[in-house]
Amino acid sequence: MLIFTSRKSASTGSAELLRHMDADVTVRLYPGMGHLVNEDEIAFVREIMQTVAGKKSE
């Protein structure tokens, strides 16, 4: 499970709940970013998708 957010308070409770349910949780905080998608998020998700698909990152 991925949680990308600009607010730490928004992610803390969600992450704890998901971990309690044995989820593998990654939280990345981007202070002041607002409701946007950045290159770091895209690269991180791309890496996960390539791993799931059985392909190596380039």
Rosetta constraint file for C-alpha pairs under 8 A:
AtomPair CA 1 CA 18 HARMONIC 7.96 0.50
AtomPair CA 1 CA 23 HARMONIC 6.67 0.50
AtomPair CA 1 CA 24 HARMONIC 5.98 0.50
AtomPair CA 1 CA 25 HARMONIC 4.81 0.50
AtomPair CA 1 CA 26 HARMONIC 6.42 0.50
AtomPair CA 2 CA 25 HARMONIC 5.89 0.50
AtomPair CA 2 CA 26 HARMONIC 5.08 0.50
AtomPair CA 2 CA 27 HARMONIC 6.18 0.50
AtomPair CA 3 CA 11 HARMONIC 6.66 0.50
AtomPair CA 3 CA 15 HARMONIC 7.60 0.50
AtomPair CA 3 CA 25 HARMONIC 7.47 0.50
AtomPair CA 3 CA 26 HARMONIC 6.23 0.50
AtomPair CA 3 CA 27 HARMONIC 4.83 0.50
AtomPair CA 3 CA 28 HARMONIC 6.43 0.50
AtomPair CA 4 CA 11 HARMONIC 7.94 0.50
AtomPair CA 4 CA 27 HARMONIC 6.04 0.50
AtomPair CA 4 CA 28 HARMONIC 5.13 0.50
AtomPair CA 4 CA 29 HARMONIC 6.17 0.50
AtomPair CA 4 CA 30 HARMONIC 7.53 0.50
AtomPair CA 4 CA 41 HARMONIC 7.58 0.50
AtomPair CA 5 CA 10 HARMONIC 7.38 0.50
AtomPair CA 5 CA 11 HARMONIC 6.85 0.50
AtomPair CA 5 CA 27 HARMONIC 7.88 0.50
AtomPair CA 5 CA 28 HARMONIC 6.61 0.50
AtomPair CA 5 CA 29 HARMONIC 5.26 0.50
AtomPair CA 5 CA 30 HARMONIC 6.03 0.50
AtomPair CA 5 CA 31 HARMONIC 7.76 0.50
AtomPair CA 6 CA 29 HARMONIC 5.37 0.50
AtomPair CA 6 CA 30 HARMONIC 4.52 0.50
AtomPair CA 6 CA 31 HARMONIC 4.44 0.50
AtomPair CA 6 CA 32 HARMONIC 5.82 0.50
AtomPair CA 6 CA 33 HARMONIC 5.77 0.50
AtomPair CA 6 CA 34 HARMONIC 6.20 0.50
AtomPair CA 7 CA 11 HARMONIC 6.87 0.50
AtomPair CA 7 CA 29 HARMONIC 6.87 0.50
AtomPair CA 7 CA 30 HARMONIC 7.62 0.50
AtomPair CA 7 CA 31 HARMONIC 6.50 0.50
AtomPair CA 8 CA 12 HARMONIC 6.19 0.50
AtomPair CA 8 CA 29 HARMONIC 6.61 0.50
AtomPair CA 9 CA 13 HARMONIC 7.25 0.50
AtomPair CA 10 CA 14 HARMONIC 7.22 0.50
AtomPair CA 11 CA 15 HARMONIC 5.89 0.50
AtomPair CA 11 CA 27 HARMONIC 7.10 0.50
AtomPair CA 12 CA 16 HARMONIC 6.20 0.50
AtomPair CA 13 CA 17 HARMONIC 6.15 0.50
AtomPair CA 14 CA 18 HARMONIC 6.17 0.50
AtomPair CA 15 CA 19 HARMONIC 6.05 0.50
AtomPair CA 15 CA 25 HARMONIC 6.37 0.50
AtomPair CA 15 CA 26 HARMONIC 7.98 0.50
AtomPair CA 15 CA 27 HARMONIC 7.32 0.50
AtomPair CA 16 CA 20 HARMONIC 6.09 0.50
AtomPair CA 17 CA 21 HARMONIC 6.53 0.50
AtomPair CA 18 CA 22 HARMONIC 6.62 0.50
AtomPair CA 18 CA 23 HARMONIC 5.36 0.50
AtomPair CA 18 CA 24 HARMONIC 7.84 0.50
AtomPair CA 18 CA 25 HARMONIC 7.06 0.50
AtomPair CA 19 CA 23 HARMONIC 4.86 0.50
AtomPair CA 19 CA 24 HARMONIC 6.51 0.50
AtomPair CA 19 CA 25 HARMONIC 6.49 0.50
AtomPair CA 37 CA 41 HARMONIC 6.58 0.50
AtomPair CA 37 CA 42 HARMONIC 7.41 0.50
AtomPair CA 38 CA 42 HARMONIC 6.54 0.50
AtomPair CA 39 CA 43 HARMONIC 6.10 0.50
AtomPair CA 40 CA 44 HARMONIC 6.13 0.50
AtomPair CA 41 CA 45 HARMONIC 6.18 0.50
AtomPair CA 42 CA 46 HARMONIC 5.98 0.50
AtomPair CA 43 CA 47 HARMONIC 6.15 0.50
AtomPair CA 44 CA 48 HARMONIC 6.45 0.50
AtomPair CA 45 CA 49 HARMONIC 6.13 0.50
AtomPair CA 46 CA 50 HARMONIC 6.13 0.50
AtomPair CA 47 CA 51 HARMONIC 6.20 0.50
AtomPair CA 47 CA 57 HARMONIC 6.21 0.50
AtomPair CA 48 CA 52 HARMONIC 6.19 0.50
AtomPair CA 49 CA 53 HARMONIC 6.07 0.50
AtomPair CA 50 CA 54 HARMONIC 6.02 0.50
AtomPair CA 50 CA 55 HARMONIC 4.91 0.50
AtomPair CA 50 CA 56 HARMONIC 6.29 0.50
AtomPair CA 50 CA 57 HARMONIC 6.53 0.50
AtomPair CA 51 CA 55 HARMONIC 5.69 0.50
AtomPair CA 51 CA 56 HARMONIC 6.64 0.50
AtomPair CA 51 CA 57 HARMONIC 7.83 0.50
